[in-house]
Amino acid sequence: MIEDDNSGTPEFPLVSIIIPVFRGGRFLRQAIDSALAQTWPAVEVLVVDDGSDDGGATRAIALSYGDKIRLITKPNGGVATALNSGIAAMRGEWFSWLSHDDLYKPTKIAAYMAVARTLKEPAVLFGNVDMIDEDGRFLQLNDLTKGFFETDGLWAVMEARISGCATLVSRQIAKSFAFDPALPTTQDYKLWFEIAKQHPFVPVYESHVLSRVHENQGSRSFRHLEEANLLWCQMLEERIESPAQLKRVWGFLRDAPYHGAKALALGRMKQLLKDQKTVLIVEAENADGLSRQMAKVQASGTAVEKLIVLDRTQDAWVSFNERRTIHSTPAEFIRLAGHPDAQYADLIQALYNGQDSNCMVFLSAGSTVSADNLTEALLDLYASPAVAYMHMPATPPEDFLTLLMRGSVLGLRSMAILATNPNKPPVQTLYRSGLRIRHLKEAAITQHATPVNLAGQLQAESVPRIQTGERITLQNHPITSRPTLLLFTHGVGGGTIRYADMLAAKMRDKSNVLFGWGTDEQNFFLSSVDPMVPEAAFDVANGLSNIAHALKSLGVNRVDVLHTYGFDAHIESLLDQLGVPFDVTLLDYQMIADSPHMTDTRGRFTGDFATGQKNRRAFRPLLQGADRIVACSGELAARARRLAPHLTIRPVLLPEPGKPHKFALHASPLRDNETMRVLLLGVLTAHKGRDIILDVVRETIRQRLDITFYSLGAGTEYPPADLQISGRLKVLGSFEQSRLMEFVCQLRPHLAWFPFTAAETHSFALSDAMANGLPVLATGIGAVPERTYGRPGTWLVPPDEANAEGFLQWLCRLQQDRLKTPENWIEVDHLPMASADYYDREYFRPTLNAF
């Protein structure tokens, strides 16, 4: 550490170590000590406190070092803003990042600067890291530089070789770029990618950093995987062009947890294979097996130049041909019945030698290799002809040909792809001559969404019925000293269930959480595991006291009523008998107005007509008796106040992880002469604009507009067959929420479209689109304007213009402008401000105090 001005010298340039920290009381002191212990003589240490709210613990640690470090304090904005603040204030010629929970070895800066001194241009240096546990014990070496002998930063980034704390960045680069605050967990890799377009990345082949693994790291969250998938898709589309580049990326992605990016890469691989002509040799046991193998090859993306059928049953080809499954592929039929095994190899050898194709595929009878496996192997052959693939045991026998051609006899399901090279070696010598034998890894890439039958989870007859006085036991409700919160929902899925899941995840570290809901005003269900999976059932006919007794026995001391559908007639009586404080959360208008969405029979918003007399529901004691009433948006709170002016209703932001409205755009760019892909996300119903969608699709067909619509989500009914047959509207069905990002990566839509006709009070489908970084075209109704105000890539259409004609004009304009049209927001200054920290600071306090 040099004194006073820390200016460094030509011999020892100053290095700025920047430590961003938020609530860092546990590890910060160790990080600072490791920074101050550097053997490099010219180091300054900057600690950036990103608004820590830990009672001053983080600040006290930093201040205890006096003038040995520089402390910068700022409001909380995330690690990107903290790093940017540190870089803006640094004096050094080099920037070195140290996370507050990681450590430097004393040699880190000196070792990196030894390499930096040899460079003739600004660069990013990167190295290996030692992984340690929470207590500092060594776990493993992360050898990030292994096999990297180049300076093309593209591969350092695309192959995930960069650990932020194992870098050293020249001042010129650090001051020219910035970390993106809209990327909570991938701001570093986005920055490295941008830098790699202009500057080299240089490896340091040692480990001088200790990276701590613990549960609170952002990079260990599920959201990080979603962000990383989207970022890798973006990088792949922008920089990967040649088959060799794609092959190299696939080598990384095939073993990475980025399933969405993997699916996109696989789709691009199949595009490359369209010009790959293949001779297919299929060993047939029956016509059905032959059909399956042919379908598999066709699904792999390759073009079959010639088909050779080896028929052991004498009739497989005849039956297959009668079905006319193959129309134009030249075919050769060879009967093998009674053919001596000794001559089998000679036959295959002759077939191999007689083909001019650059690729030859053999599929044994009953081969279980998937189309995706086949695609992967075919691409490898495309890039490197001296390769053979086999689906076989890990250790192949010496007699390669015997395994290949007699796999079915040996009870093995083998598959090999043989590539001809200029020397065309005999089949028998392929294995012995050093041909690389690769073992296929199973790759299950789903091409379509998986339907989810929510109603099927509510099988009342399979749930234990609780009788009066009977003891109740729930899976996730142990007898503890913690309070118990009951979230009252409904049993029909949708946004209420998403909210209940989200809130439970946030509260479970503080209390026990139960879910309760009714159906048909006759049943009450209770669960401790999921708001759609009942563990206990009650007959309302037996009296509400039985339900109240069970809830009391489980220690319920507070209730949050999210929805009363299915139990509307009994909710007040049950709460009276339970006798605990309760809140009401308005997720729609069900408890205030005469319909949840305030729509007419066509699904159109009727509005509250200023005084609210038309839509106002009869006064409910439920609302009057609530401790607190919150609404999930400012717009909902404003309208609810007009409908029920005697109530105090507070607008709050739902506790969505990842802050979707602030997440950066990650959409595929719309290139010239490219079809615009429009995603219709969520349930397709009348008040979501179903009729508008159908009219717009019909008009795009009539005008021959180059737009394709993808409907991902459930629907009350399928769109007309003529629209689906046209290819302009592709109905993909329902999906598992956890796999949405994967489907978005596969589809790579340019735009998400929400032609709402009713006042959306929140719309989780809109959240999903924003969380996946998609541009949005939507009706500016309900909470949509306030949720999207200021967001890039967002165009809102006023409700009086949100018809088929108006939306078609917008779609055409966006297509013509390649989605570079200036954003069109709707002002929200007239709405009450929704509280952003309600669920962090206030929501749980009454539950804890009442316990």
Secondary structure, DSSP 8 states (H G I E B T S, - for coil): ---TT----SSS--EEEEEEESS-TTTHHHHHHHHHT-SSS-EEEEEEEE---STTHHHHHHHTTGGGSEEEEE----HHHHHHHHHHH--SSEEEE--TT-EE-TTHHHHHHHHHTT-SS--EEEEEEEEE-TTS-EEEEE-TTTT--S--HHHHHHTT---GGGEEEEHHHHHH----TT-TTTHHHHHHHHHHTTS-EEEEEEEEEEEE--TT-GGGSHHHHHHHHHHHHHHHHHH--SHHHHHHHHHHHTTSS-HHHHHHHHHHHHHHGGG-EEEEEEEESSHHHHHHHHHHHHHHT-EEEEEEEEESSSSHHHHHHHTT--SS--EEEEE-TT--HHHHHHHHHHHHHT---S-EEEE-TT----HHHHHHHHHHHHH-SSEEEE-S-SS--S-HHHHHHSHHHHT---EEEE---TT---GGGTTTTT-EEEE--------S-----GGGG--GGGS-B--TT-----TT----SS-EEEEE--SS-SHHHHHHHHHHHHHTTTSEEEEEEEETTTEEEEESS-TTS-SEEEEGGG-HHHHHHHHHHTTEEEEEE---TTSTTTHHHHHHHH---EEEEESSSTTTBSSTT-B-TTS-B---TTT-TTTB----HHHHH-SEEEESSHHHHHHHHHH-TTS--EEB----TT-GGG---------TT--EEEEEES-B-GGGTHHHHHHHHHHHHHTT-SEEEEEES-BSS---HHHHHTTSEEEEE---GGGHHHHHHHH--SEEEE---S--SS-HHHHHHHHTT--EEEE--TTHHHHHTT-SSEEEE-GGG-SHHHHHHHHHHHHHTTT-S--B----TTS---BSSHHHHTTTHHHHHH-
